[in-house]
Amino acid sequence: MTLHAVKHEAGTPVLPISIIGQIPEAGDGGSGKDPLLERLVRSLLSPEEAGEVLRGYYTDAFHAKLMQRLHVIRNETTTDAGRRKAQALPEWRLKRVTAFVHHNLDQPLTLACLARVAGLSRMHFAALFRRATGLRPHDYVMQRRIDRAQQMLAGSPAPIVDIALSVGFQSQAHFTTVFKRLVGLTPHQWRLMRGPEALAA
């Protein structure tokens, strides 16, 4: 018996009964119980052979190898996810950094500064922070600055330049550029949408 898909002499699949339920029946539109198994079959075989396999014309030898490969793939996926989680910035370090950012948005917040707060080297901190938040430290700081600016724009008639400086931007021009990139509008346009009571003096 080869590893090629073959038809059982009696017209029944050469596939252990416990696995048959995981393979789509012919004509069921590919609605098998295990999509990963189906994708694996299609990636390993030609379209014609894959069709035969998924209709139940199967060898024990091929089945054994397929199940072994599927087991490896699933274990690798679980292991990789666990490894990524383990290598993310620990929660207590993350809280320390985010609290520091929250209370010091008006100050320069460099990568070196945040890494010191976390007690890590710059590159190590940057990698772990991104795994924990999905953002680079710089991008996280910019987002928090814009969040604070939006609160001030909506709740205060202070001039936009003052708001820009109070959340750590060195100029109104830079503030406007970042604000538009993240929000989709300039600070003035966004404030106009909030109503006349929020307009700058």
N, CA and C atoms as an extended XYZ file, in Angstrom:
603
Properties=species:S:1:pos:R:3:atomname:S:1:resname:S:1:resid:I:1 pbc="F F F"
N         0.856       -1.197        0.000 N   MET     1
C         0.000        0.000        0.000 CA  MET     1
C         0.889        1.244        0.000 C   MET     1
N         0.622        2.142       -0.906 N   THR     2
C         1.423        3.353       -1.019 CA  THR     2
C         0.822        4.460       -0.190 C   THR     2
N         1.485        5.645       -0.233 N   LEU     3
C         0.970        6.807        0.473 CA  LEU     3
C        -0.021        7.578       -0.368 C   LEU     3
N        -0.312        7.138       -1.586 N   HIS     4
C        -1.286        7.816       -2.427 CA  HIS     4
C        -2.686        7.441       -1.998 C   HIS     4
N        -3.609        8.367       -2.199 N   ALA     5
C        -4.999        8.083       -1.862 CA  ALA     5
C        -5.504        6.962       -2.740 C   ALA     5
N        -6.154        5.958       -2.118 N   VAL     6
C        -6.683        4.826       -2.860 CA  VAL     6
C        -8.079        4.530       -2.389 C   VAL     6
N        -8.823        3.830       -3.223 N   LYS     7
C       -10.190        3.475       -2.884 CA  LYS     7
C       -10.224        2.068       -2.303 C   LYS     7
N       -10.916        1.918       -1.199 N   HIS     8
C       -11.060        0.621       -0.574 CA  HIS     8
C       -11.827       -0.299       -1.513 C   HIS     8
N       -11.453       -1.581       -1.502 N   GLU     9
C       -12.062       -2.526       -2.420 CA  GLU     9
C       -13.580       -2.562       -2.289 C   GLU     9
N       -14.050       -2.452       -1.038 N   ALA    10
C       -15.495       -2.567       -0.816 CA  ALA    10
C       -16.208       -1.252       -1.014 C   ALA    10
N       -15.471       -0.214       -1.406 N   GLY    11
C       -16.091        1.084       -1.637 CA  GLY    11
C       -16.215        1.921       -0.390 C   GLY    11
N       -15.580        1.507        0.701 N   THR    12
C       -15.609        2.273        1.946 CA  THR    12
C       -14.239        2.849        2.194 C   THR    12
N       -14.143        3.957        2.927 N   PRO    13
C       -12.849        4.592        3.132 CA  PRO    13
C       -11.937        3.797        4.031 C   PRO    13
N       -10.635        3.763        3.683 N   VAL    14
C        -9.635        3.123        4.527 CA  VAL    14
C        -9.178        4.163        5.535 C   VAL    14
N       -10.000        4.534        6.460 N   LEU    15
C        -9.745        5.598        7.425 CA  LEU    15
C       -10.358        5.186        8.742 C   LEU    15
N        -9.613        5.277        9.844 N   PRO    16
C       -10.174        4.898       11.136 CA  PRO    16
C       -11.493        5.602       11.394 C   PRO    16
N       -12.444        4.863       11.957 N   ILE    17
C       -13.779        5.396       12.182 CA  ILE    17
C       -13.738        6.673       13.006 C   ILE    17
N       -12.823        6.766       13.962 N   SER    18
C       -12.766        7.942       14.836 CA  SER    18
C       -12.406        9.212       14.099 C   SER    18
N       -11.807        9.080       12.907 N   ILE    19
C       -11.361       10.253       12.165 CA  ILE    19
C       -12.321       10.622       11.042 C   ILE    19
N       -13.149        9.668       10.617 N   ILE    20
C       -14.019        9.929        9.477 CA  ILE    20
C       -14.860       11.167        9.682 C   ILE    20
N       -15.347       11.364       10.896 N   GLY    21
C       -16.193       12.512       11.175 CA  GLY    21
C       -15.496       13.839       10.989 C   GLY    21
N       -14.142       13.846       10.952 N   GLN    22
C       -13.411       15.100       10.788 CA  GLN    22
C       -13.206       15.466        9.323 C   GLN    22
N       -13.483       14.534        8.409 N   ILE    23
C       -13.244       14.768        6.993 CA  ILE    23
C       -14.561       15.086        6.314 C   ILE    23
N       -14.633       16.157        5.510 N   PRO    24
C       -15.874       16.508        4.830 CA  PRO    24
C       -16.353       15.383        3.936 C   PRO    24
N       -17.639       15.133        3.950 N   GLU    25
C       -18.228       14.161        3.034 CA  GLU    25
C       -18.318       14.778        1.650 C   GLU    25
N       -18.339       13.947        0.649 N   ALA    26
C       -18.456       14.432       -0.727 CA  ALA    26
C       -19.750       15.207       -0.876 C   ALA    26
N       -19.624       16.388       -1.466 N   GLY    27
C       -20.814       17.168       -1.745 CA  GLY    27
C       -21.311       17.984       -0.589 C   GLY    27
N       -20.572       18.017        0.537 N   ASP    28
C       -21.082       18.798        1.674 CA  ASP    28
C       -20.583       20.223        1.672 C   ASP    28
N       -19.903       20.631        0.581 N   GLY    29
C       -19.444       22.007        0.470 CA  GLY    29
C       -18.219       22.298        1.295 C   GLY    29
N       -17.488       21.221        1.732 N   GLY    30
C       -16.267       21.461        2.487 CA  GLY    30
C       -16.518       21.865        3.916 C   GLY    30
N       -17.674       21.521        4.460 N   SER    31
C       -17.988       21.937        5.825 CA  SER    31
C       -17.540       20.898        6.834 C   SER    31
N       -16.291       20.404        6.719 N   GLY    32
C       -15.784       19.422        7.646 CA  GLY    32
C       -15.661       19.994        9.033 C   GLY    32
N       -15.496       19.096       10.003 N   LYS    33
C       -15.421       19.540       11.389 CA  LYS    33
C       -14.055       20.091       11.750 C   LYS    33
N       -13.053       19.848       10.870 N   ASP    34
C       -11.701       20.284       11.188 CA  ASP    34
C       -11.099       21.015        9.988 C   ASP    34
N       -11.327       22.339        9.877 N   PRO    35
C       -10.800       23.105        8.728 CA  PRO    35
C        -9.291       23.020        8.623 C   PRO    35
N        -8.579       22.961        9.760 N   LEU    36
C        -7.119       22.880        9.708 CA  LEU    36
C        -6.679       21.593        9.030 C   LEU    36
N        -7.380       20.509        9.338 N   LEU    37
C        -7.060       19.237        8.710 CA  LEU    37
C        -7.268       19.311        7.201 C   LEU    37
N        -8.371       19.919        6.783 N   GLU    38
C        -8.642       20.043        5.348 CA  GLU    38
C        -7.579       20.886        4.658 C   GLU    38
N        -7.181       22.010        5.279 N   ARG    39
C        -6.138       22.861        4.677 CA  ARG    39
C        -4.824       22.104        4.558 C   ARG    39
N        -4.544       21.295        5.570 N   LEU    40
C        -3.300       20.535        5.547 CA  LEU    40
C        -3.312       19.530        4.402 C   LEU    40
N        -4.439       18.838        4.221 N   VAL    41
C        -4.572       17.880        3.121 CA  VAL    41
C        -4.358       18.587        1.788 C   VAL    41
N        -5.010       19.740        1.610 N   ARG    42
C        -4.920       20.451        0.334 CA  ARG    42
C        -3.517       20.997        0.090 C   ARG    42
N        -2.782       21.305        1.171 N   SER    43
C        -1.425       21.832        0.995 CA  SER    43
C        -0.423       20.722        0.668 C   SER    43
N        -0.735       19.475        1.070 N   LEU    44
C         0.196       18.375        0.864 CA  LEU    44
C        -0.025       17.637       -0.457 C   LEU    44
N        -1.251       17.710       -0.998 N   LEU    45
C        -1.588       16.927       -2.184 CA  LEU    45
C        -2.008       17.809       -3.346 C   LEU    45
N        -2.008       17.199       -4.523 N   SER    46
C        -2.549       17.886       -5.685 CA  SER    46
C        -4.053       18.029       -5.494 C   SER    46
N        -4.700       18.943       -6.236 N   PRO    47
C        -6.149       19.121       -6.084 CA  PRO    47
C        -6.928       17.824       -6.268 C   PRO    47
N        -6.513       16.992       -7.253 N   GLU    48
C        -7.230       15.745       -7.503 CA  GLU    48
C        -7.074       14.785       -6.332 C   GLU    48
N        -5.832       14.640       -5.846 N   GLU    49
C        -5.581       13.723       -4.732 CA  GLU    49
C        -6.264       14.216       -3.458 C   GLU    49
N        -6.212       15.551       -3.237 N   ALA    50
C        -6.854       16.098       -2.042 CA  ALA    50
C        -8.346       15.821       -2.062 C   ALA    50
N        -8.947       15.943       -3.255 N   GLY    51
C       -10.373       15.666       -3.372 CA  GLY    51
C       -10.696       14.231       -2.998 C   GLY    51
N        -9.842       13.306       -3.448 N   GLU    52
C       -10.041       11.900       -3.101 CA  GLU    52
C        -9.939       11.685       -1.599 C   GLU    52
N        -8.907       12.277       -0.997 N   VAL    53
C        -8.700       12.123        0.443 CA  VAL    53
C        -9.899       12.655        1.215 C   VAL    53
N       -10.363       13.834        0.841 N   LEU    54
C       -11.448       14.464        1.576 CA  LEU    54
C       -12.792       13.781        1.332 C   LEU    54
N       -12.862       12.934        0.297 N   ARG    55
C       -14.075       12.152        0.091 CA  ARG    55
C       -13.998       10.819        0.834 C   ARG    55
N       -12.850       10.554        1.478 N   GLY    56
C       -12.754        9.355        2.295 CA  GLY    56
C       -11.896        8.252        1.724 C   GLY    56
N       -11.323        8.436        0.497 N   TYR    57
C       -10.464        7.421       -0.077 CA  TYR    57
C        -9.055        7.655        0.455 C   TYR    57
N        -8.662        6.921        1.447 N   TYR    58
C        -7.574        7.271        2.324 CA  TYR    58
C        -6.754        6.041        2.678 C   TYR    58
N        -5.464        6.130        2.860 N   THR    59
C        -4.660        5.002        3.322 CA  THR    59
C        -4.315        5.194        4.780 C   THR    59
N        -4.130        4.125        5.479 N   ASP    60
C        -3.744        4.199        6.894 CA  ASP    60
C        -2.394        4.898        7.053 C   ASP    60
N        -1.473        4.602        6.148 N   ALA    61
C        -0.136        5.179        6.252 CA  ALA    61
C        -0.191        6.701        6.085 C   ALA    61
N        -0.948        7.143        5.066 N   PHE    62
C        -1.049        8.587        4.868 CA  PHE    62
C        -1.746        9.236        6.060 C   PHE    62
N        -2.780        8.574        6.537 N   HIS    63
C        -3.514        9.102        7.687 CA  HIS    63
C        -2.604        9.283        8.899 C   HIS    63
N        -1.745        8.294        9.146 N   ALA    64
C        -0.851        8.361       10.301 CA  ALA    64
C         0.103        9.542       10.182 C   ALA    64
N         0.661        9.734        8.987 N   LYS    65
C         1.584       10.846        8.787 CA  LYS    65
C         0.865       12.190        8.882 C   LYS    65
N        -0.344       12.239        8.362 N   LEU    66
C        -1.112       13.478        8.399 CA  LEU    66
C        -1.443       13.865        9.835 C   LEU    66
N        -1.878       12.884       10.625 N   MET    67
C        -2.209       13.163       12.023 CA  MET    67
C        -0.971       13.593       12.814 C   MET    67
N         0.163       12.974       12.485 N   GLN    68
C         1.401       13.341       13.164 CA  GLN    68
C         1.772       14.787       12.857 C   GLN    68
N         1.651       15.163       11.574 N   ARG    69
C         1.990       16.538       11.183 CA  ARG    69
C         1.023       17.539       11.802 C   ARG    69
N        -0.254       17.185       11.829 N   LEU    70
C        -1.253       18.066       12.423 CA  LEU    70
C        -0.973       18.285       13.903 C   LEU    70
N        -0.573       17.230       14.579 N   HIS    71
C        -0.249       17.333       16.005 CA  HIS    71
C         0.933       18.275       16.221 C   HIS    71
N         1.943       18.158       15.361 N   VAL    72
C         3.122       19.028       15.476 CA  VAL    72
C         2.741       20.488       15.256 C   VAL    72
N         1.923       20.739       14.212 N   ILE    73
C         1.523       22.114       13.906 CA  ILE    73
C         0.762       22.724       15.071 C   ILE    73
N        -0.168       21.979       15.625 N   ARG    74
C        -0.965       22.513       16.730 CA  ARG    74
C        -0.110       22.776       17.960 C   ARG    74
N         0.829       21.873       18.247 N   ASN    75
C         1.715       22.085       19.391 CA  ASN    75
C         2.611       23.290       19.187 C   ASN    75
N         3.093       23.471       17.949 N   GLU    76
C         3.942       24.623       17.668 CA  GLU    76
C         3.163       25.918       17.835 C   GLU    76
N         1.904       25.927       17.384 N   THR    77
C         1.071       27.122       17.511 CA  THR    77
C         0.850       27.467       18.978 C   THR    77
N         0.528       26.456       19.784 N   THR    78
C         0.291       26.682       21.211 CA  THR    78
C         1.563       27.137       21.907 C   THR    78
N         2.675       26.495       21.551 N   THR    79
C         3.954       26.842       22.181 CA  THR    79
C         4.376       28.256       21.821 C   THR    79
N         4.226       28.620       20.543 N   ASP    80
C         4.612       29.963       20.104 CA  ASP    80
C         3.773       31.029       20.805 C   ASP    80
N         2.465       30.775       20.934 N   ALA    81
C         1.592       31.741       21.601 CA  ALA    81
C         2.007       31.899       23.053 C   ALA    81
N         2.305       30.768       23.701 N   GLY    82
C         2.734       30.844       25.099 CA  GLY    82
C         4.055       31.549       25.254 C   GLY    82
N         4.973       31.308       24.290 N   ARG    83
C         6.283       31.953       24.353 CA  ARG    83
C         6.158       33.460       24.167 C   ARG    83
N         5.301       33.881       23.225 N   ARG    84
C         5.107       35.315       23.000 CA  ARG    84
C         4.534       35.982       24.237 C   ARG    84
N         3.580       35.305       24.883 N   LYS    85
C         2.979       35.872       26.083 CA  LYS    85
C         3.999       35.962       27.205 C   LYS    85
N         4.838       34.912       27.332 N   ALA    86
C         5.835       34.900       28.390 CA  ALA    86
C         6.883       35.983       28.175 C   ALA    86
N         7.137       36.333       26.904 N   GLN    87
C         8.176       37.306       26.605 CA  GLN    87
C         7.658       38.735       26.549 C   GLN    87
N         6.362       38.926       26.789 N   ALA    88
C         5.831       40.284       26.831 CA  ALA    88
C         6.251       40.953       28.135 C   ALA    88
N         6.145       42.280       28.162 N   LEU    89
C         6.510       43.038       29.352 CA  LEU    89
C         5.614       42.616       30.512 C   LEU    89
N         6.192       42.234       31.664 N   PRO    90
C         5.371       41.834       32.821 CA  PRO    90
C         4.376       42.935       33.191 C   PRO    90
N         3.225       42.534       33.704 N   GLU    91
C         2.153       43.469       33.994 CA  GLU    91
C         2.595       44.583       34.939 C   GLU    91
N         3.375       44.247       35.950 N   TRP    92
C         3.767       45.278       36.920 CA  TRP    92
C         4.696       46.313       36.294 C   TRP    92
N         5.550       45.877       35.385 N   ARG    93
C         6.422       46.834       34.688 CA  ARG    93
C         5.593       47.699       33.730 C   ARG    93
N         4.643       47.074       33.046 N   LEU    94
C         3.790       47.810       32.115 CA  LEU    94
C         2.993       48.886       32.850 C   LEU    94
N         2.428       48.532       34.007 N   LYS    95
C         1.651       49.508       34.775 CA  LYS    95
C         2.533       50.664       35.249 C   LYS    95
N         3.755       50.353       35.624 N   ARG    96
C         4.672       51.401       36.078 CA  ARG    96
C         4.961       52.388       34.944 C   ARG    96
N         5.196       51.840       33.742 N   VAL    97
C         5.512       52.693       32.593 CA  VAL    97
C         4.301       53.519       32.175 C   VAL    97
N         3.127       52.890       32.055 N   THR    98
C         1.943       53.625       31.600 CA  THR    98
C         1.534       54.700       32.606 C   THR    98
N         1.697       54.424       33.900 N   ALA    99
C         1.390       55.441       34.911 CA  ALA    99
C         2.359       56.612       34.790 C   ALA    99
N         3.630       56.298       34.536 N   PHE   100
C         4.629       57.362       34.387 CA  PHE   100
C         4.290       58.238       33.182 C   PHE   100
N         3.908       57.595       32.077 N   VAL   101
C         3.533       58.354       30.884 CA  VAL   101
C         2.337       59.244       31.185 C   VAL   101
N         1.331       58.701       31.840 N   HIS   102
C         0.104       59.449       32.150 CA  HIS   102
C         0.407       60.720       32.947 C   HIS   102
N         1.331       60.625       33.882 N   HIS   103
C         1.617       61.764       34.765 CA  HIS   103
C         2.698       62.707       34.227 C   HIS   103
N         3.293       62.356       33.089 N   ASN   104
C         4.392       63.184       32.581 CA  ASN   104
C         4.272       63.485       31.088 C   ASN   104
N         3.046       63.599       30.608 N   LEU   105
C         2.857       63.864       29.183 CA  LEU   105
C         3.430       65.206       28.741 C   LEU   105
N         3.580       66.136       29.658 N   ASP   106
C         4.119       67.449       29.296 CA  ASP   106
C         5.648       67.447       29.241 C   ASP   106
N         6.265       66.309       29.581 N   GLN   107
C         7.722       66.217       29.612 CA  GLN   107
C         8.230       65.373       28.435 C   GLN   107
N         9.512       65.515       28.084 N   PRO   108
C        10.083       64.641       27.051 CA  PRO   108
C        10.050       63.191       27.542 C   PRO   108
N         9.518       62.301       26.738 N   LEU   109
C         9.412       60.893       27.119 CA  LEU   109
C        10.150       60.053       26.072 C   LEU   109
N        11.445       59.941       26.256 N   THR   110
C        12.275       59.208       25.302 CA  THR   110
C        12.249       57.711       25.610 C   THR   110
N        12.731       56.923       24.663 N   LEU   111
C        12.821       55.490       24.874 CA  LEU   111
C        13.725       55.185       26.060 C   LEU   111
N        14.837       55.904       26.161 N   ALA   112
C        15.761       55.679       27.271 CA  ALA   112
C        15.080       55.971       28.612 C   ALA   112
N        14.290       57.034       28.651 N   CYS   113
C        13.574       57.410       29.866 CA  CYS   113
C        12.597       56.314       30.288 C   CYS   113
N        11.803       55.833       29.351 N   LEU   114
C        10.811       54.806       29.675 CA  LEU   114
C        11.481       53.483       30.039 C   LEU   114
N        12.584       53.167       29.388 N   ALA   115
C        13.304       51.934       29.705 CA  ALA   115
C        13.846       51.986       31.131 C   ALA   115
N        14.309       53.150       31.568 N   ARG   116
C        14.782       53.291       32.949 CA  ARG   116
C        13.641       53.072       33.934 C   ARG   116
N        12.475       53.600       33.608 N   VAL   117
C        11.313       53.407       34.482 CA  VAL   117
C        10.984       51.923       34.603 C   VAL   117
N        11.110       51.196       33.488 N   ALA   118
C        10.818       49.761       33.493 CA  ALA   118
C        11.951       48.936       34.081 C   ALA   118
N        13.138       49.543       34.201 N   GLY   119
C        14.279       48.814       34.725 CA  GLY   119
C        14.899       47.857       33.727 C   GLY   119
N        14.840       48.225       32.438 N   LEU   120
C        15.360       47.359       31.381 CA  LEU   120
C        16.220       48.171       30.415 C   LEU   120
N        16.976       47.471       29.589 N   SER   121
C        17.733       48.156       28.543 CA  SER   121
C        16.744       48.676       27.501 C   SER   121
N        17.159       49.633       26.701 N   ARG   122
C        16.257       50.252       25.731 CA  ARG   122
C        15.685       49.243       24.737 C   ARG   122
N        16.563       48.456       24.114 N   MET   123
C        16.102       47.532       23.085 CA  MET   123
C        15.234       46.422       23.663 C   MET   123
N        15.623       45.922       24.830 N   HIS   124
C        14.836       44.868       25.473 CA  HIS   124
C        13.459       45.414       25.860 C   HIS   124
N        13.450       46.603       26.424 N   PHE   125
C        12.171       47.216       26.805 CA  PHE   125
C        11.287       47.440       25.586 C   PHE   125
N        11.852       47.975       24.515 N   ALA   126
C        11.068       48.280       23.317 CA  ALA   126
C        10.414       47.021       22.759 C   ALA   126
N        11.161       45.921       22.735 N   ALA   127
C        10.619       44.672       22.197 CA  ALA   127
C         9.506       44.125       23.081 C   ALA   127
N         9.726       44.109       24.394 N   LEU   128
C         8.720       43.564       25.308 CA  LEU   128
C         7.481       44.456       25.373 C   LEU   128
N         7.680       45.760       25.311 N   PHE   129
C         6.547       46.687       25.359 CA  PHE   129
C         5.659       46.493       24.133 C   PHE   129
N         6.281       46.306       22.990 N   ARG   130
C         5.483       46.134       21.756 CA  ARG   130
C         4.699       44.832       21.803 C   ARG   130
N         5.296       43.773       22.366 N   ARG   131
C         4.564       42.514       22.487 CA  ARG   131
C         3.381       42.658       23.439 C   ARG   131
N         3.549       43.469       24.472 N   ALA   132
C         2.485       43.627       25.472 CA  ALA   132
C         1.357       44.522       24.992 C   ALA   132
N         1.667       45.533       24.189 N   THR   133
C         0.659       46.536       23.830 CA  THR   133
C         0.315       46.560       22.349 C   THR   133
N         1.177       45.994       21.509 N   GLY   134
C         0.969       46.075       20.070 CA  GLY   134
C         1.476       47.382       19.482 C   GLY   134
N         2.070       48.233       20.312 N   LEU   135
C         2.568       49.531       19.869 CA  LEU   135
C         4.025       49.709       20.266 C   LEU   135
N         4.766       50.452       19.461 N   ARG   136
C         6.103       50.870       19.875 CA  ARG   136
C         5.946       51.895       20.991 C   ARG   136
N         6.911       52.005       21.889 N   PRO   137
C         6.801       52.993       22.974 CA  PRO   137
C         6.506       54.398       22.463 C   PRO   137
N         7.180       54.817       21.391 N   HIS   138
C         6.961       56.163       20.847 CA  HIS   138
C         5.521       56.334       20.381 C   HIS   138
N         4.998       55.314       19.691 N   ASP   139
C         3.623       55.399       19.197 CA  ASP   139
C         2.626       55.445       20.355 C   ASP   139
N         2.926       54.697       21.401 N   TYR   140
C         2.046       54.705       22.579 CA  TYR   140
C         2.015       56.097       23.202 C   TYR   140
N         3.172       56.715       23.345 N   VAL   141
C         3.244       58.060       23.932 CA  VAL   141
C         2.477       59.058       23.061 C   VAL   141
N         2.667       58.984       21.748 N   MET   142
C         1.953       59.904       20.858 CA  MET   142
C         0.440       59.740       20.990 C   MET   142
N        -0.019       58.492       21.085 N   GLN   143
C        -1.450       58.249       21.210 CA  GLN   143
C        -1.991       58.820       22.518 C   GLN   143
N        -1.240       58.656       23.597 N   ARG   144
C        -1.680       59.203       24.894 CA  ARG   144
C        -1.679       60.738       24.868 C   ARG   144
N        -0.706       61.344       24.193 N   ARG   145
C        -0.676       62.806       24.081 CA  ARG   145
C        -1.921       63.303       23.334 C   ARG   145
N        -2.263       62.628       22.260 N   ILE   146
C        -3.425       63.041       21.473 CA  ILE   146
C        -4.721       62.795       22.251 C   ILE   146
N        -4.794       61.708       22.988 N   ASP   147
C        -5.979       61.451       23.827 CA  ASP   147
C        -6.188       62.595       24.821 C   ASP   147
N        -5.105       63.001       25.473 N   ARG   148
C        -5.192       64.095       26.451 CA  ARG   148
C        -5.571       65.401       25.751 C   ARG   148
N        -4.987       65.639       24.592 N   ALA   149
C        -5.296       66.859       23.848 CA  ALA   149
C        -6.771       66.901       23.454 C   ALA   149
N        -7.332       65.781       23.069 N   GLN   150
C        -8.747       65.741       22.705 CA  GLN   150
C        -9.630       66.105       23.906 C   GLN   150
N        -9.267       65.616       25.067 N   GLN   151
C       -10.021       65.967       26.272 CA  GLN   151
C        -9.980       67.473       26.510 C   GLN   151
N        -8.799       68.064       26.328 N   MET   152
C        -8.637       69.494       26.562 CA  MET   152
C        -9.341       70.323       25.486 C   MET   152
N        -9.267       69.865       24.239 N   LEU   153
C        -9.932       70.588       23.150 CA  LEU   153
C       -11.448       70.599       23.348 C   LEU   153
N       -11.982       69.504       23.849 N   ALA   154
C       -13.424       69.401       24.036 CA  ALA   154
C       -13.907       70.124       25.286 C   ALA   154
N       -13.039       70.229       26.292 N   GLY   155
C       -13.500       70.773       27.561 CA  GLY   155
C       -12.938       72.118       27.937 C   GLY   155
N       -12.156       72.717       27.049 N   SER   156
C       -11.525       73.990       27.384 CA  SER   156
C       -11.423       74.874       26.142 C   SER   156
N       -11.594       76.186       26.305 N   PRO   157
C       -11.424       77.108       25.168 CA  PRO   157
C        -9.977       77.564       25.001 C   PRO   157
N        -9.043       76.873       25.651 N   ALA   158
C        -7.635       77.272       25.572 CA  ALA   158
C        -7.147       77.243       24.133 C   ALA   158
N        -6.247       78.152       23.761 N   PRO   159
C        -5.682       78.154       22.402 CA  PRO   159
C        -5.024       76.820       22.083 C   PRO   159
N        -5.090       76.431       20.840 N   ILE   160
C        -4.541       75.141       20.423 CA  ILE   160
C        -3.048       75.057       20.700 C   ILE   160
N        -2.327       76.152       20.519 N   VAL   161
C        -0.888       76.124       20.764 CA  VAL   161
C        -0.594       75.818       22.226 C   VAL   161
N        -1.409       76.341       23.139 N   ASP   162
C        -1.192       76.060       24.564 CA  ASP   162
C        -1.462       74.597       24.883 C   ASP   162
N        -2.482       74.070       24.248 N   ILE   163
C        -2.793       72.655       24.463 CA  ILE   163
C        -1.666       71.780       23.924 C   ILE   163
N        -1.158       72.136       22.772 N   ALA   164
C        -0.058       71.378       22.170 CA  ALA   164
C         1.140       71.326       23.108 C   ALA   164
N         1.507       72.477       23.654 N   LEU   165
C         2.664       72.536       24.554 CA  LEU   165
C         2.399       71.774       25.851 C   LEU   165
N         1.162       71.817       26.321 N   SER   166
C         0.844       71.188       27.613 CA  SER   166
C         0.847       69.657       27.540 C   SER   166
N         0.758       69.103       26.343 N   VAL   167
C         0.808       67.641       26.223 CA  VAL   167
C         2.135       67.168       25.626 C   VAL   167
N         3.127       68.045       25.619 N   GLY   168
C         4.478       67.613       25.286 CA  GLY   168
C         4.977       67.852       23.890 C   GLY   168
N         4.192       68.533       23.046 N   PHE   169
C         4.677       68.856       21.703 CA  PHE   169
C         5.471       70.146       21.746 C   PHE   169
N         6.488       70.228       20.908 N   GLN   170
C         7.352       71.398       20.897 CA  GLN   170
C         6.802       72.525       20.040 C   GLN   170
N         5.831       72.217       19.191 N   SER   171
C         5.246       73.242       18.334 CA  SER   171
C         3.826       72.855       17.958 C   SER   171
N         3.033       73.850       17.591 N   GLN   172
C         1.669       73.581       17.156 CA  GLN   172
C         1.677       72.821       15.831 C   GLN   172
N         2.660       73.112       14.984 N   ALA   173
C         2.735       72.441       13.680 CA  ALA   173
C         2.924       70.929       13.841 C   ALA   173
N         3.842       70.549       14.733 N   HIS   174
C         4.069       69.120       14.959 CA  HIS   174
C         2.825       68.473       15.575 C   HIS   174
N         2.219       69.164       16.523 N   PHE   175
C         0.997       68.684       17.148 CA  PHE   175
C        -0.090       68.460       16.095 C   PHE   175
N        -0.276       69.427       15.206 N   THR   176
C        -1.309       69.316       14.170 CA  THR   176
C        -1.043       68.138       13.244 C   THR   176
N         0.224       67.940       12.880 N   THR   177
C         0.584       66.827       12.000 CA  THR   177
C         0.250       65.483       12.630 C   THR   177
N         0.643       65.302       13.883 N   VAL   178
C         0.393       64.029       14.574 CA  VAL   178
C        -1.100       63.842       14.823 C   VAL   178
N        -1.771       64.903       15.229 N   PHE   179
C        -3.204       64.836       15.515 CA  PHE   179
C        -3.975       64.386       14.261 C   PHE   179
N        -3.665       64.993       13.131 N   LYS   180
C        -4.377       64.650       11.892 CA  LYS   180
C        -4.083       63.221       11.467 C   LYS   180
N        -2.844       62.785       11.672 N   ARG   181
C        -2.487       61.413       11.294 CA  ARG   181
C        -3.261       60.398       12.122 C   ARG   181
N        -3.454       60.661       13.406 N   LEU   182
C        -4.109       59.694       14.288 CA  LEU   182
C        -5.634       59.845       14.322 C   LEU   182
N        -6.127       61.065       14.152 N   VAL   183
C        -7.557       61.325       14.296 CA  VAL   183
C        -8.259       61.482       12.950 C   VAL   183
N        -7.517       61.960       11.956 N   GLY   184
C        -8.116       62.162       10.644 CA  GLY   184
C        -8.561       63.589       10.386 C   GLY   184
N        -8.466       64.440       11.395 N   LEU   185
C        -8.829       65.855       11.285 CA  LEU   185
C        -7.760       66.680       11.964 C   LEU   185
N        -7.685       67.976       11.629 N   THR   186
C        -6.794       68.867       12.364 CA  THR   186
C        -7.435       69.152       13.724 C   THR   186
N        -6.654       69.615       14.699 N   PRO   187
C        -7.246       69.954       15.996 CA  PRO   187
C        -8.386       70.964       15.870 C   PRO   187
N        -8.215       71.964       14.999 N   HIS   188
C        -9.256       72.980       14.832 CA  HIS   188
C       -10.528       72.355       14.259 C   HIS   188
N       -10.370       71.507       13.241 N   GLN   189
C       -11.538       70.854       12.651 CA  GLN   189
C       -12.238       69.965       13.672 C   GLN   189
N       -11.462       69.255       14.449 N   TRP   190
C       -12.047       68.351       15.443 CA  TRP   190
C       -12.797       69.145       16.507 C   TRP   190
N       -12.214       70.264       16.903 N   ARG   191
C       -12.862       71.102       17.928 CA  ARG   191
C       -14.167       71.686       17.393 C   ARG   191
N       -14.180       72.097       16.124 N   LEU   192
C       -15.397       72.629       15.522 CA  LEU   192
C       -16.535       71.604       15.580 C   LEU   192
N       -16.186       70.339       15.393 N   MET   193
C       -17.198       69.292       15.435 CA  MET   193
C       -17.757       69.078       16.830 C   MET   193
N       -17.021       69.548       17.848 N   ARG   194
C       -17.477       69.366       19.225 CA  ARG   194
C       -18.472       70.441       19.643 C   ARG   194
N       -18.612       71.487       18.838 N   GLY   195
C       -19.584       72.526       19.159 CA  GLY   195
C       -18.914       73.859       19.454 C   GLY   195
N       -19.639       74.966       19.362 N   PRO   196
C       -19.054       76.289       19.537 CA  PRO   196
C       -18.526       76.550       20.935 C   PRO   196
N       -19.015       75.829       21.942 N   GLU   197
C       -18.550       76.099       23.304 CA  GLU   197
C       -17.117       75.670       23.512 C   GLU   197
N       -16.604       74.819       22.602 N   ALA   198
C       -15.234       74.338       22.742 CA  ALA   198
C       -14.247       75.112       21.883 C   ALA   198
N       -14.708       76.124       21.156 N   LEU   199
C       -13.812       76.880       20.278 CA  LEU   199
C       -12.768       77.638       21.073 C   LEU   199
N       -11.593       77.754       20.477 N   ALA   200
C       -10.527       78.503       21.126 CA  ALA   200
C       -10.869       79.998       21.124 C   ALA   200
N       -10.337       80.693       22.100 N   ALA   201
C       -10.571       82.133       22.192 CA  ALA   201
C        -9.834       82.835       21.063 C   ALA   201
